[in-house]
């Protein structure tokens, strides 16, 4: 393997970055319309809050299961094939959403959409794994992982605009058009590894190398490391989905803000997160020599302090609440992206990065499901302060799990 990239390798790396970034951003255009159109679905189709909750739960549960399945399938058949299937299925399901009018149909379609959406993260992480060296992965994956923040904001904006101008059905139809366009671009601009194009494999660190077709499985040490990253991501995703799902609701119902103002204030979480992802990735390469656990540990410590600020001062002043949400977003999204992107590639071996990412993201998604069942009743019974306490507890869980990983690095049991 040569340390100098050929012009063809450089060109294809740009194409791989663009196609996978667009792929995961595109998934959000077929994930977000339901949440934007909830109220209109209830009004036009007679779905009450409980029914809408069942539809949302069907998605989250199948999404969690889909990530475990997609990781295993991507490891066997390669990320390209799994991603093409996932994007095609999700686009088709969203088209059918626009023609549906019964609860049973929405439940079935949402279950299928969850399974299809579950292919997105692990598949695209696996698709990136063979094209970039460890020394550059933090910076590259930090920039790359802005896809789900930019994609989420863009999908929300487009769905909301079409909902207001043409109705909820077109919010779903538009998502189908966008993801199909991304799929076409992906077909011509993505390959799983340089060798698929007759190019020389890109040099990697010795710790990353894994012979294709090897029968050697992950040992106990590797499985423990993957499990610890998964536990860490359970707490991170619990926090992220709690803020996504309940911040606008709390701001409207508990702090008297209008729906639009609540939506604008809650976006500080995602916008600050974009800066956090890029910063954490750059720092991990520049000052931590590709060690993701060190910078992630520092960031989750700061995340815990940020949740303390939210707990003590968030209810005092809405500006302080917005600032606290921005701090949480900045310090959460960095380790979120690093440990499930570059970290998932490096926790085991390159050629099974898709499987590792699927396991880690699947464990994390259990947290996104759990918060739906915990936070809603808690908010109704005890108010926002109890929710902030739960966020503090989740932050502590993330600090502890990342601290254990950091200690395993020091004792030679991990290489993160």
Secondary structure by P-SEA (a helix, b strand, c coil): ccccccaaaaaaaaaaaaaaaaaaaaaaaaccccccaaaaaaaaacccaaaaaaaaaaaaaaaaaaaaaaaaaaaaccaaaaaaaaaaaaaaaaaaaaacccaaaaaaaaaaaaaaacccaaaaaaaacccccccaaaaaaaaaaaaaaaaaaaaaaaaaaaaacccaaaaaaaaaaaaaaaaaaaaacccccccccccccccccccccccccccccccaaaaaaaaaaaaaaaaaaaaaaaaaccaaaaaaccccccaaaaaaaaaaaaaaaaaaaaaaaaaaaacccccaaaaaaaaaaaaaaaaaaaaccccccaaaaaaaaaaaaaacaaaaaaaaaccccccccccaaaaaaaaaaaaaaaaaaaaaacaaaaaacccaaaaaaaaaaaaaaaaaaaaaaaaaaaaccccc
